Amino acid sequence: MGVQSKPRLTSNTSSTTDYCLDKLDKIDLMHECQYLTIISFEIFCHTNETFAFALEKDEICSIFYTIASETTDGWKIQSSVLISTHYLRVTKPNLLQKSFQSLENKTIEFVQNELELIERFSQIIEQSDPDIFICYQMKLSLYYLIKRAKLKYNLDLLVKLSRMPEQQENITRSRSHMGADGNDLPVIVGRVLLELWKLLRSEITLNIYTFENAIYHVLHERIPHYDLCLLSKWFIDEGKI
């Protein structure tokens, strides 16, 4: 009586693994460059306050921003400063511009007043078309900029900074949403808004999330803290070049 042999099962583990690895490599290549554009910025106002700007009276003097663009050759980074000469009396602007140009990928631009400053920044946003806005604390930067432009010049930056400015007449557009703390947060259509200190809160545990304390724990560098009114005094009094 013969013994009937059973069909032998063969393992395709090796070929399956190779296929999966090859597929992962292709996925990595597909996502290697997302062509993202990110803008990180902060504003500075002429103020007599210590901790926060006063919306009704504190004029925006400058906007510091960095634009990072992802390309197939890596990230291209450009940092710039927009300065209103309304308070800052610059007697030798060419000298200041040359000092900035000596620094790699850094430029400086002067405008006459706060309104020109806001409009010029809006143009930069339109030209660079960033996907992501990053500020350390939105209340002292983007939100202040939006509210100040509306209060003083009736400029709707929620429209001008969005990717659909032509739909200004659309009164049904969502202009805000409620945050986790119950406050209304502005909505800029087509842009992702990231508040850096809140991102850090989910990554590291600190007693306080001030800019100086975060820099010390993340970058291990100590930087001094100055009151806003003192920085404002230095900016105006010692900015007379």
C-alpha positions in Angstrom: 0.0 0.0 0.0 1.7 3.2 -1.1 1.9 6.3 0.8 0.2 9.3 -0.9 2.3 12.4 -0.7 0.7 15.7 0.3 1.3 18.8 -1.7 4.1 20.8 -0.2 3.5 24.3 0.9 6.2 26.8 -0.2 6.9 30.0 1.6 6.8 33.2 -0.4 7.9 35.3 2.6 11.1 36.5 0.9 9.5 37.6 -2.3 6.6 39.2 -0.4 9.1 41.1 1.8 11.0 42.3 -1.2 7.8 43.5 -2.8 6.7 45.4 0.3 10.1 47.0 0.7 10.1 48.0 -2.9 6.6 49.5 -2.5 7.8 51.4 0.6 10.7 52.8 -1.3 8.4 54.1 -4.0 6.1 55.6 -1.4 9.1 57.4 0.2 10.1 58.7 -3.2 6.6 60.0 -3.8 6.6 61.8 -0.5 10.2 62.9 -0.5 9.3 66.5 -1.6 5.9 67.9 -0.7 6.7 71.4 -2.1 5.5 73.0 1.1 5.9 76.7 1.8 6.0 77.8 5.4 6.1 81.3 6.8 7.0 82.0 10.4 6.6 85.5 11.6 6.3 87.8 14.6 5.3 91.5 14.9 6.6 94.3 17.0 4.7 97.4 18.1 5.6 100.7 19.6 4.1 100.3 23.1 4.3 101.4 26.7 2.9 98.1 27.9 4.9 95.5 29.7 3.4 92.1 28.7 1.0 92.6 25.7 0.2 95.2 23.0 -2.8 97.5 23.4 -4.9 97.1 20.3 -6.4 100.6 20.2 -3.2 102.6 20.5 -0.1 100.4 19.8 1.0 100.8 16.2 2.8 97.9 14.4 6.4 99.0 13.7 7.9 95.9 12.1 7.2 92.4 11.0 10.0 89.8 11.2 9.4 86.8 8.9 11.1 83.7 7.5 9.8 81.9 4.4 10.9 78.2 4.0 10.2 76.6 0.6 10.6 72.8 0.1 12.2 71.9 -3.2 13.7 68.7 -4.7 17.1 70.2 -3.7 16.1 70.7 -0.1 14.7 73.6 1.8 15.3 77.2 0.7 15.1 79.7 3.5 14.8 83.5 3.3 14.5 85.8 6.3 13.4 89.4 6.1 12.3 92.4 8.1 9.7 94.9 7.2 10.1 98.2 9.1 7.9 101.3 9.3 9.9 104.5 9.5 7.0 106.3 11.2 8.7 105.9 14.6 12.1 104.6 13.6 14.0 107.6 12.2 16.5 106.0 9.9 18.9 108.7 8.7 21.1 106.2 6.7 18.8 103.4 5.4 21.4 102.3 2.8 23.9 101.5 5.5 21.4 99.4 7.4 20.4 97.6 4.2 24.0 96.8 3.4 24.5 95.4 6.9 21.6 93.1 6.4 22.7 92.1 2.9 26.0 91.0 4.3 24.1 88.3 6.2 23.2 85.2 4.3 19.6 85.0 3.1 18.5 88.1 5.1 17.0 91.3 3.8 15.4 94.4 5.2 12.7 96.6 3.6 11.4 100.0 4.7 7.9 101.4 4.4 6.4 104.8 5.3 3.7 103.8 7.9 1.7 101.1 9.4 -0.8 100.9 6.6 1.9 100.3 4.0 3.5 97.8 6.3 0.3 95.7 6.5 -0.4 96.0 2.8 3.2 95.0 1.9 3.0 92.0 4.1 -0.3 91.0 2.5 1.5 91.2 -0.9 4.3 89.0 0.4 1.7 86.4 1.5 0.0 86.5 -1.9 3.3 86.1 -3.7 4.8 83.3 -1.6 1.4 81.6 -1.1 2.4 79.7 2.1 0.6 76.5 3.1 1.4 77.0 6.8 1.5 80.0 9.1 3.6 79.6 12.3 3.7 82.1 15.2 5.0 81.4 18.7 1.9 83.1 20.2 -0.9 83.9 17.8 -2.5 86.5 20.2 0.6 88.7 20.0 1.2 88.2 16.3 -1.3 87.0 13.6 -4.5 87.7 15.6 -3.3 91.2 16.6 -2.4 91.9 13.0 -5.9 90.9 11.8 -7.7 92.9 14.5 -5.5 96.0 14.1 -6.0 96.1 10.3 -9.7 95.9 10.7 -10.0 98.4 13.6 -7.7 101.1 12.1 -8.0 100.7 8.4 -11.1 98.5 7.8 -8.9 95.9 6.0 -10.2 92.4 6.2 -7.1 90.3 6.4 -9.1 87.1 6.8 -9.9 87.7 3.2 -6.6 89.2 1.9 -4.5 86.5 3.5 -6.7 83.6 2.3 -6.4 81.6 -0.8 -9.9 82.7 -2.0 -9.8 86.5 -1.8 -12.2 86.9 -4.7 -15.0 85.5 -2.5 -15.1 88.5 -0.3 -18.8 89.0 -1.0 -19.6 85.5 0.3 -21.2 86.3 3.6 -21.6 82.6 4.5 -17.9 81.9 4.6 -16.7 80.7 8.0 -14.7 83.4 9.7 -13.9 81.7 13.0 -14.2 78.5 14.9 -14.2 77.7 18.6 -11.0 76.6 20.1 -10.5 74.2 23.0 -10.5 77.0 25.5 -13.9 78.3 24.2 -12.4 81.4 22.4 -13.2 82.2 18.8 -10.2 81.6 16.5 -9.9 83.3 13.1 -10.2 81.1 10.0 -7.9 81.9 7.0 -9.2 79.8 4.1 -6.5 77.6 2.6 -3.9 78.1 5.3 -2.9 76.0 8.2 -2.3 78.0 11.4 0.2 76.6 13.9 0.8 78.1 17.4 4.3 77.0 18.4 4.0 77.1 22.1 0.9 74.8 22.0 2.8 72.3 19.8 5.6 72.3 22.3 3.2 71.7 25.1 2.4 68.3 23.5 6.0 67.4 23.0 7.8 68.5 26.2 6.7 69.2 29.8 7.7 72.6 31.2 6.6 74.7 34.1 6.0 77.7 31.9 6.0 77.9 28.1 7.5 81.4 27.6 9.6 81.8 24.6 12.8 82.2 26.7 12.1 79.0 28.7 11.3 77.0 25.6 14.5 78.1 23.9 16.5 77.0 27.0 15.0 73.5 27.2 14.8 72.8 23.4 18.0 74.5 22.1 19.9 74.7 25.4 20.5 78.4 24.9 19.8 81.1 27.4 18.3 84.4 26.1 17.3 87.3 28.3 13.7 88.5 28.7 12.9 92.1 28.2 9.7 94.0 28.8 7.9 95.1 25.6 8.1 98.8 26.6 11.9 98.5 27.0 12.3 96.9 23.6 10.1 99.6 22.2 12.3 102.3 23.7 15.5 100.7 22.3 13.9 100.2 18.9 13.0 103.9 18.6 15.7 105.7 20.6 18.7 103.6 19.6 17.4 103.0 16.1 18.4 106.4 15.0 21.2 105.4 12.7 
